[in-house]
């Protein structure tokens, strides 16, 4: 395995790999302070949007040493894009994190068009961005995490056989809900920060309805940001409203499904949401 040290990210290795579907990914692996798998193996927490999230989330691994609110040991695996593709992570995430067949909401298209008008995106960039949404493959990416990547992490880092987690934010949060609704027993807990349920016709609602009175045993923690709810940006208003609707439509609520409101915007809420997930689902 080709690795390199990642600058100031302590206890972090980096490698690149190609999925069985032919896509390339950059992987950051952050181990707990003083981690010795021969003494005690730790489960893995997979964090999405690694190109954006790793710098804000990986340092929080020190919470495992917090004497006031210690977190259960975990190995953080941040998943992003490598090489020239790293520059286009914002577009490529649409392919990987959005469930197949997810409708593209008018508010989302309007937001992309506004970015073009303001000069934040070129027309070519906007068209490529929306094109990825028309062929989204969240199912393929979920298989990559569990069937391709995890065996490699397990082999090289001596992970625990169970207790694994998943955290995603925005479209990563939508993917987290999709993974939760897909069932299975691989993940013990899932964090969905400000899940990108932009459309009221989202696939997650259809999947939720198909569950009837059943519900996955996996713990689910959903966070929203108050600036999304109270602000005047239509796409974020819809996101917050639809996320709340998703929670309200659950057949039943118990301690296995939790939620919290962060005092942040959609852009600034990632780290607070991740910390909320750790405190709620992985407290010692």
N, C-alpha and C positions, 0 to 999 in steps of 0.2 A: 504493500500500500504506500503510495506516494504521499508524504505529509510535509507540512512546513509549519513553523511557529507563526502565530498570528499577532505579531507586535505586542501591544499592551493588553491583549485579551489573555489573561492568565489561564494556565491549564487548558489551553485550547489548541486542537489540531485542526488542520484543514486538508481536505482531499476532494477530488472531482471524480465523478462516475457517470456512466451512461446507463440509463434505465433499459429494461427489456423492450420498452416501446421505442427506443432510439433517441431519447431526449437526454441532454447533458445537464448535470446539476453540480453546484458547489455545496459542499457539506462542511459545517463547522461543528466540532465535537468538543464540548466543554465538560470536563470531569470535576467532581466535587473536590474541595480542598483535601489533600492527603489521601486521595482515593486509592484503595488497595483491594482489587476484586478478589484476591486470595483470602482476604479477611472477611469481607462483606460485599456482596454484589448489589449494585444499585439499578433500579429500573430507569427507563429512558423517558424523557419528555421531549416530544418532537415539536419544534417551533417553526411556523411557516414564515414566508417572506424574509428569509435569512439575510438578504442584501440590505434590507432596511432594519430588521428587528434584532440582529445578533448583538449590535453594540449597545442596545438598550435593555436587553433581557439577559444575555449571558453573564454580565457582572453580578446579577441578582442571585447567582448560585451561592454567594456567601451567606444568604439567608439561612442556609443549613447550619450555620454556626451562631445564629442570632440567639442569645440567651433569653430574650424576652418573648419571642415567638418563633421557635425553631421550625424549620421546614424539613420534611422527610428527605433523606438523601435521594438525588436523582442525577442522571447524566443528561445534559442538554444537547440535543442534536438539532441545529438550525439548518434549514434547507432553503437554498437559493439557487442562483444561476451563476455560471462561470464564464471566464474569458470575455469575448465581445458581447455575449448574451447578457452579461451582468448589467450592461448599460440599458438593456431593454426589459429589465425585470418587471417593471410596472405593466408592460403589455403581456409578457409571457405568463404572468400569474393569472390572467383572465382565462387562459387555456387550461391551466392546472387546477385552479381553486374553485371554479364555477361548475356546478352540477351539469351533466349533459342535458340539453333541452331546456335550460333555464331561459325564460323570456328576457329580452332586453327592454327595460322600462324607458318610457319617453323621457322621464326626468334625467335618466342616465345619459341618453343621447344629447339632451339639451345641455347638460353639464360639459360634455366633450366638445360640443359646438361652441360653447362659451369660451372654453380654453383656446380654441382656434382663433376666435375673435379677439381675445386678449393677447394673443401672441405666445401663449404658453405651450401650444402645440402647433406643428405645421399640419396642413391638410393631409399630407402623406402619413404622418404619425397618427393622426386621429383615425384615418381609415384603417390602418394596421391594428390599432388598438381595438376598434369595434369588430374587426374581422376575427380576432381571436375569440371574442364572445360568441360568435356565430357557430363555432366549432369547439365548444368547451368540453373538456375531458376529465372532469373531477374523478370519475370512476377509475380511469387509468392511473391518475396520480395517487389515489388511495392505495391501489395495488402496488405501486412503486414503493411507497412508504413501508408497507407491511411485508411484501414478498421479496423485494429487491434490496432495499436499504437496510432494513432491520437485521437480516441474517448477517450482513457484513459488520454492523455495529456490534452485534452479539458476539461474533467471532473474535474481533480485535479488542473489545473493551470489557469482556467478561460481565455482561449485564445480568440482572435478575431475570428469572423466567416470567415474571408477571408484574403487575403494578404500573404499567406504562401509561403515559399521558400524551395528550395532543393539545396544542394551543394555536389558535389562529385569530387574526384580527381583520375586520372589514370583510373583504372577500375571503380572507382566511377564516374569518368567523363563520361565514356562510358555508365554507367547506367543512368546518368543524361540526356544524349542525347536520350537514349531509352525512358525515362519517358516523355521527351519533345515531341518525335515523337508519343507517344501513345495518345497524345491529352488530353482531359479532362480539367477541370477548377479548379482542386484542388490547383495546384501551380500557383501563380502569376508570379514568377520568378524562373529561374533555372540557376545554375552556373556549368559549365563543365570545370574543370581544367585538362589540358593535357589529354584529353579523350583517353582511351586505345583502339583506333581503330587500332589494330596491323595488321589486315588483310585487304587487298583491297577488299575482298569479304564480308566484315562485314554486319551484318543484318541492320545496320543503313543506309547503302546506298540503300538497297532494300526498306526499309520503306520510305526513303526520295523520292525515285522515285515513289512510290505508292501514295504519297501526291499530285502529279501533280502540279498544280499551287496554291493549298491551302497551308496554313501554320498555326500552332497553334498560338493562341493569346498570350500565355505565353511568357514572356521575356526570352531570352536565352543569356547568356554571356559565351563565350569560351575563354580560355587562353592557350597559349603555352609558352614554355621556349626556349630562344635562344640557350642554350647549347644542347637542344635536336635537334634543326635544324642544328646547326653548328658542333656538336660533331661527333665522329666516332663510336658510339654504334648503331648497325643496328636496334635493336628493337625500340630505341627512335627516330631514323631518320624516320622509317616507321610510327610511331605514329604521329609525327609532320606533315609529308607529308599527311597522310590520314585525319588528322583533318583539315588541310588547304583545302584539296579536298572537304571535307564535306561542309565547308563554301562556297566554290566556286560553288557547285552544288545546293545550295538553289535557288528555283525558283525566289526569289527576296530578296533583303536586304533592311532593313529599320532600324529605331531606336529600333525596338523590338529585333533585333539580333545584338549583339555587340561582339567585340573580342579585345584582347590585348596580347602583347608579354612580358613575364616576363624575367628578367635578372638572371635566376636561372638554376639549373640542374633539372632533373626529381625528384630527391630525396628531394631537398631543396625548391621546388617551391610551396608546398602545402599552406603554410601560406600566401605567396604573392598573390597566386591565389584567396584564400578566401577573402582577403582584397580587391582585385580588384573587385570581385563580389559584395561585400557590397557597395563599392563606386559607382559602375556603376548602380546597380539595386535597391539599397535600400537607396540611399542618401535622406536626408530630404529636 
